[in-house]
Structure formats: C-alpha cells, structure tokens
Amino acid sequence: MPSTLQSPRRTTTPGDTLRALRLNVGLSPEQLGAQVGVSGDTIRRIEAGIGPRCPHPRTMFLIAQAFETSVTDIWLPEVPA
C-alpha cells in the first residue's frame, strides 16, 4: 500500500509569531515599521499573512534583528514533537 507524505504543520504562523514578539515588547505596528524601515501597514499585512508568503529578505532580517532573534525563528515552520 503506498504511503502518503504530509508536510508538517506549524503550530503558529510567522505572522502570529511576529505579532506575539511585537506585543511582548509593547510596540505598535508603526513603531516596529519605523525601526525596520517599512510602514505600519506592511507590518500588519505580514502579521495577517496578506501578500507574499515571505517579505523581502532584508525586511525579514531587520525584523529578526529588532527582536534579537533569527529569521528562521520567525519564518521557518515549527514541527510538533
């Protein structure tokens, strides 16, 4: 019997992770956007998962840097144990 492969599912989306990080440090989307050189609307769109699957690599790097974490901590899927 052939087996079917299923991709692992995230427990949270990158947008959920970003929103949690942002709220944890008390930043508005506008404040975070100003730190990384994008608009507050861009931060909201990333958090909502609107637009491309991943933002521009430079934006991803600057967002991760703002939270002293790595890009992969925000944008790579978590695999449940």
N, C-alpha and C positions, 0 to 999 in steps of 0.2 A: 504494500500500500504506500503510495507516495506521501511524503511528509510535506507540509506547507510551512514555509518560514514566515514568521510575522516579525515585523520590526518592533523593537522595544518601544514602549510608550513612556512619555515624560509624565512625571507626577505634577509638574508645573510647566508653564510655557516660559520662554525667555521674557516675554512681557510681564508675566506675573513676578518673575524673579527681579526684574528691573524695578517694577513698582514697589515691591517689598523693600528693596535696598534703598530706594529714594525716600520712601516714607519713614524708614528706620532712622535716617539721619535728618528728617524734618525738612526736606527740600521740596519745593513746588516744581512742576514740570518746567516752568520758566527759569527758575534758579539753576536747575540741572542743565537745561539747554544753554544758558549763558556760560556755564563752566566749560562745556564741551563744544561750543560754537555752533549750536543748532537752535531752532526755535522751540518754545514750549509745546507747540503743536506737533512738532516732529517727535518729541519725547512721548506725547500722548498717543501718537499713531504707532510708535514702536511698542508701547505697552499694550495697546489694543490689538496688536497683530495685523494692523492695516498696512498694506503696501507690500514691498518685497519681503521675502522670508527673513532676510538679514539686512540690517542697514549697511551703509558703506563701511568697509573695513576700518577706515580711520575713525569714524564715529564710534564703532564698536570698541576700538582700542581706547579712545578718550573716555567713553562711559566707564569701561572697566577700570581705567586708571583713576577716575574720580572716586571710585569706591574701594580703591586699593585691592583689587581682585584681578583675576584673569578673564580674558574674553571667553575662554572655554567654560568658566564657572557660570557664565550667564547664558551663552548661546549653544552649548552642547547639551544633548539630551541626558537626563538622569535616567539610569536604568534601575528599576526597583529590584531589591535583593530577593 
